[in-house]
Amino acid sequence: MTLLDLLFTDNYLATMPDLMYDMIPVIMLFGCLFIFLMLGVPIAFSIGFSALMTIFISFPIDKAAILSTQHMLRGLDNFGLLALPFFIFAGNLMNSGGIAKRLINFAMVIGGKLPGSLCHVNVIANMLFGSLSGSATASAAAVGGLMGPLQEEKKYPRSFSSAVNIASCPAGVLIPPSNVLILYALVSTSSVQYLFLAGYVPGIIFGLAVMAGVLIFGRKFGVPRETIKLEQSVGKTILDAVPSLFMIVIIMGGIVGGVFTATEASAIAVVYSLILGFAYREIRVKDLSGIVSNSVVITAIVLFMIAASSVMSWAMAYADIPTHIANFVLGFSDNPIAILILINVIFLIVGTFMDMSPAILIFTPIMLPIAVLMGMDPIHFGVMMVFNLSIGICTPPVGTALFVGCSVSGTKLGEVVPKLLPLYALIIVGLAIVVAFPELTMWLPKLAGYNG
């Protein structure tokens, strides 16, 4: 006997209007998810338990358990997911292999002459390192850890410096190679190659928005106006960074040129990161066990989240929840611009409560058909979605980058969040530019032969 059978034995519930009857799965799914998250249950378990409770409505407990297990395994049965553990491993190797330090020196060449130079260098380094590692939190930890002492020495305000580090670390998530863009490609059946190319300009806009915040608000928050004097020549600094930057050329050149797939590129990134780590003498053989162990733990967390999200996606589809949400969104207005604004607001709210990976897995099948119906390209929509959700990882209450950045700098949330607010506003302006002018996102994919 299902849960609905039990509920509807009562005469009052049996006379419930059809609309309310249809809304029971929606209320059960999102109500349970909200309650679990508020209770502090880990997000993967919150998603899995919420999906299970929703499946209980329509199936007996034994069948619900079997269905959940089947869909968890089916969600992981995808060759493209092999790219995730490889890129995670490559990111950890870069974090330990001295790459961040050389990229920071290279960033000093680019942003060292701007007022408040160390903040600008922080942003540029996050864009470079985040794009190579594919992880905003790894970037916040690695770059923030190296920049913090330099900024302390030059009397930069710790809270604002931390805010700049936190706000800029998601920029690298948009600039390829990006794990979340790979996830979106798998869910939406879009081309990873064109998604990667589409992420460059929005990722740069994200970083430029934070740099504009440093120029506009830096003096108000006490940022020194000094510039950087390099300890070594510009030529030597660039030469030191070339091997690290060459990874972008190898990965993107190979993918765009059709030499290898994104999955194969992830394995090449591991080998290249390992070679660089040993060449720089920053990684020793005895360090590998710890790096591998950490990568396995992170991979397990991500894959378990994907498995749980797969169950939720099936539960939503079975209960026809996407149709209910689509009807609500389309019924909100006849104006495509108003609908697009609503979708962005939903993503901004979702991003503050949910990690990027499950949010992409859950909401792409719901929102993408609506966007396509309005004439939006799936590639542009994917970049817009990732840009939107990237903001959430540096906002309370569950922003992972926010907590990592505060931990690295030794600052409190109450000190950093007020400094983040004006930076958020400028990032949202950058988002609006990306949404309003799709040509900025699509010109590189079209240059490479994309025709929609």
Number of C-alpha atoms within 10 A of each C-alpha: 11 14 16 15 14 10 13 14 10 10 9 9 13 13 10 11 9 9 8 12 15 14 14 15 24 21 14 17 23 15 12 19 22 15 13 18 18 12 10 10 14 11 19 22 17 23 30 22 21 25 28 21 19 26 29 21 21 19 17 14 17 9 13 20 14 11 17 23 15 14 20 23 16 13 20 17 12 10 9 17 18 16 21 23 23 22 28 25 27 27 26 21 29 27 23 20 22 20 24 26 18 21 26 25 21 26 25 25 19 16 22 21 17 18 19 24 25 29 29 30 28 30 31 29 33 35 27 26 33 31 27 29 29 27 26 30 24 23 34 34 23 24 28 28 17 16 22 20 14 12 22 13 8 12 12 23 15 21 23 24 28 32 27 26 34 33 32 33 37 32 33 32 30 32 27 28 31 25 23 24 29 25 22 25 22 17 15 18 11 16 17 25 24 21 28 25 24 27 31 23 18 24 26 17 19 31 25 20 24 29 27 15 20 25 18 12 16 22 13 9 14 14 24 18 15 14 15 16 11 12 8 9 11 15 10 11 20 17 14 17 19 14 15 22 19 12 17 17 11 14 24 22 14 17 20 18 12 11 12 16 18 25 21 17 22 24 20 19 26 21 15 19 27 21 15 21 20 14 12 13 11 16 20 12 7 8 12 14 10 11 18 16 12 15 21 15 11 15 18 13 13 18 19 19 23 26 27 30 27 26 28 27 25 19 26 22 14 14 21 15 21 20 13 15 14 16 12 11 18 18 10 12 12 10 10 14 12 14 19 18 13 16 17 19 13 14 25 20 15 17 26 20 20 22 20 22 20 24 19 27 24 22 17 20 17 20 19 19 16 19 18 12 12 15 10 16 15 22 28 21 19 23 26 23 27 25 27 24 26 30 28 27 27 30 23 16 14 19 21 18 29 27 21 20 32 24 17 17 22 13 17 14 16 9 15 21 21 13 20 23 14 16 24 19 14 18 25 18 15 22 21 15 14 22 23 12 11 17 13 18 24 23 15 19 20 15 11 13 10 14 8 9
